[in-house]
Amino acid sequence: MKHRRQASPEQWNYGKVSAGSRAFDIANHILLGLLCLLMVYPLWYVLCSSLSDPSLLMRHKGILLFPLDFSFAGYEKVLNYKKLWNSYLVTFFVVIAGTGLNMFFSILFAFVMSRRGIMWHKLITGLAVFTMYFSGGMIPTYLVVKAVGLYDSIWAMIIPGLISTYNCIILRTAFYGIPDSLEESAKIDGAGDLRVLFTICVPLIVPSIATVALFYAVGHWNAWSAALLYIRNERLMPLQMVLRALLIQGEAIEVTGGQDLQTELNNMLLKYVVIVVSTVPILCVYPFIQRFFTKGVMIGAVKG
């Protein structure tokens, strides 16, 4: 006689979804869809506006779903700006070199903060956290940068902000989640601290490293205040400063009171084009890191 296998409680409830749960799921999907539209539409509006005829765009009212009289006139003017391509090279160097140095030193410092048995552990952590709330100020920082010979150097946009305490805390929390037994067994086999760090610990916290690297890269890409304070050589100006100068140059006639309608239209178009030119390259990085982002941030949120 064959025995009938008893169904588990999960199998009993399979396919039995209450009307309240279905209504909640539908409402949840609708709400999230609306939120996505609210976030995506401004980006789409800017893109369509940058590809539109400025005179038609000025007269247009309401929602814009497609470019008005498709035109690349704004992009031609911006991309033909001589200083733009050199500023791209400067920005790419700052992003790549800066993010690499940021990650190297942040990983080292976070690893030190995660070792509870190290001498002066609490003092080091306390001093690091202190810098999150109090800084030296703009003028003392400027004097230090000038005194150490970084003024009017590309490294002035990298070295003064080499380590972010917030990012180090995220990495330190990720290091806390690694079992001590892994480090102990590696040291029994003769591994030193640096070997333990780079061959065992770092591969285990890749999501957190990718998340922090994204924070640093976006910060370098959008940075302009350091260049404004420390850079005078036009060949060392990053992208954000050059685009800012382009907008100021386009609005110069308005300041002098001699602006005509065509200049006003061109200035309006330039603003949209500049937003696209400065945003699209860094947006292309997100799809490659997005799968690490949530996990990397949550690691720092659920552990003390």
ZIVEN-V658897 format. One record per residue. N is the residue number from 1. OMEGA is omega in radians with two decimals (NA if undefined). BURIAL is + if it has 24 or more other ideal C-beta (glycine too) atoms within 12 Angstrom, else -. Layout:
N,OMEGA,BURIAL  N,OMEGA,BURIAL
This chain:
1,-3.12,-  2,3.13,-  3,3.11,-  4,-3.12,-  5,-3.10,-  6,-3.13,-  7,3.11,-  8,3.10,-  9,3.11,-  10,3.13,-  11,3.11,-  12,-3.05,-  13,-3.10,-  14,3.12,-  15,3.14,-  16,3.13,-  17,-3.09,-  18,3.13,-  19,3.12,-  20,3.12,-  21,3.12,-  22,3.12,-  23,3.11,-  24,3.13,-  25,3.13,-  26,3.13,-  27,3.14,-  28,3.12,-  29,3.13,-  30,-3.13,-  31,-3.14,-  32,3.08,-  33,3.10,-  34,3.11,-  35,3.09,-  36,3.11,-  37,3.14,-  38,-3.13,-  39,-3.06,-  40,-3.04,-  41,3.11,-  42,3.10,-  43,3.13,-  44,3.13,-  45,3.14,+  46,3.14,+  47,3.12,+  48,3.14,+  49,-3.13,+  50,-3.14,+  51,-3.07,+  52,3.01,+  53,-3.03,+  54,-3.14,+  55,3.09,-  56,-3.13,-  57,-3.13,+  58,-3.14,-  59,-3.08,-  60,3.08,-  61,3.07,-  62,-3.05,-  63,3.10,-  64,-3.10,-  65,-3.12,-  66,3.10,-  67,3.11,+  68,-3.11,+  69,-3.02,-  70,-3.09,-  71,3.08,+  72,-3.06,-  73,-3.14,+  74,3.14,+  75,3.11,+  76,-3.13,-  77,-3.11,+  78,-3.07,+  79,3.06,-  80,3.10,-  81,-2.93,+  82,-3.05,-  83,-3.03,+  84,-3.03,+  85,3.06,-  86,3.11,-  87,3.05,+  88,3.13,+  89,3.12,-  90,-3.12,+  91,3.11,+  92,3.11,-  93,-3.14,+  94,-3.13,+  95,-3.07,+  96,-3.12,-  97,-3.13,+  98,-3.14,+  99,3.10,+  100,3.11,-  101,3.09,+  102,-3.09,+  103,-3.11,+  104,-3.09,+  105,3.10,+  106,3.10,+  107,3.11,+  108,-3.10,+  109,3.12,+  110,3.12,+  111,3.09,+  112,-3.14,+  113,-3.12,+  114,3.13,+  115,-3.05,+  116,-3.08,-  117,-3.10,-  118,-3.14,-  119,3.10,-  120,-3.11,-  121,-3.10,-  122,-3.14,-  123,-3.14,-  124,3.13,+  125,-3.14,+  126,3.11,-  127,3.11,-  128,3.14,+  129,3.13,-  130,-3.12,-  131,3.08,-  132,-3.06,-  133,-3.10,-  134,3.09,-  135,-3.12,-  136,-3.10,-  137,-3.05,-  138,-3.07,-  139,3.07,-  140,3.11,-  141,3.10,-  142,-3.13,-  143,3.12,-  144,3.14,-  145,3.14,+  146,-3.09,-  147,-3.11,-  148,3.04,-  149,3.14,-  150,-3.10,+  151,-3.12,+  152,3.07,-  153,-3.13,+  154,3.13,+  155,3.07,+  156,3.10,+  157,-3.08,+  158,-2.96,+  159,-3.11,+  160,3.10,+  161,-2.99,+  162,-3.08,+  163,3.03,+  164,-3.11,+  165,3.13,+  166,3.13,+  167,3.10,+  168,3.11,+  169,3.07,+  170,3.14,+  171,3.12,+  172,3.12,+  173,3.08,+  174,3.09,+  175,3.10,+  176,-3.09,+  177,3.13,+  178,-3.13,+  179,3.12,-  180,-3.10,-  181,3.12,-  182,3.13,-  183,-3.13,+  184,3.14,-  185,3.11,-  186,3.14,-  187,3.05,-  188,3.12,-  189,3.05,-  190,-3.13,-  191,3.07,-  192,-3.09,-  193,-3.13,-  194,3.11,-  195,3.09,-  196,-3.10,+  197,-2.96,+  198,-3.14,-  199,-3.11,-  200,-3.01,+  201,-3.08,+  202,3.12,+  203,-3.11,-  204,-3.12,-  205,-3.13,+  206,3.11,-  207,3.12,+  208,3.11,+  209,3.12,+  210,3.14,+  211,-3.14,+  212,3.09,+  213,3.09,+  214,3.10,+  215,-3.13,+  216,-3.08,+  217,3.12,+  218,3.11,+  219,3.11,+  220,-3.11,+  221,-3.08,+  222,-3.04,+  223,3.06,+  224,-3.06,+  225,3.13,-  226,3.11,+  227,3.13,+  228,-3.08,-  229,-2.92,+  230,-3.03,+  231,3.05,+  232,3.10,-  233,-3.09,-  234,-3.13,-  235,3.13,-  236,-3.12,+  237,3.10,+  238,-3.04,+  239,-3.06,+  240,3.13,+  241,3.13,+  242,3.10,+  243,3.07,+  244,3.11,+  245,3.11,+  246,3.10,+  247,3.13,+  248,3.11,-  249,3.12,-  250,-3.12,+  251,-3.08,-  252,-3.13,-  253,3.14,-  254,-3.13,-  255,-3.12,-  256,3.09,-  257,-3.11,-  258,-3.06,-  259,3.05,-  260,-3.07,-  261,-3.11,-  262,3.11,-  263,3.11,-  264,3.12,-  265,3.13,+  266,3.11,+  267,3.12,+  268,3.13,+  269,-3.14,+  270,-3.12,+  271,3.12,+  272,-3.13,+  273,3.14,+  274,3.11,+  275,-3.13,+  276,-3.09,+  277,-3.09,+  278,-3.05,+  279,-3.01,+  280,-3.11,-  281,-3.11,-  282,3.07,+  283,3.13,-  284,-3.14,-  285,-3.01,+  286,-3.11,-  287,-3.10,-  288,-3.07,-  289,-3.03,+  290,-3.10,-  291,3.09,-  292,-2.89,+  293,-3.07,+  294,-3.13,-  295,-3.11,-  296,3.13,+  297,-3.08,+  298,3.08,-  299,3.12,+  300,-3.09,+  301,-3.01,-  302,-3.14,-  303,-3.10,-  304,NA,-
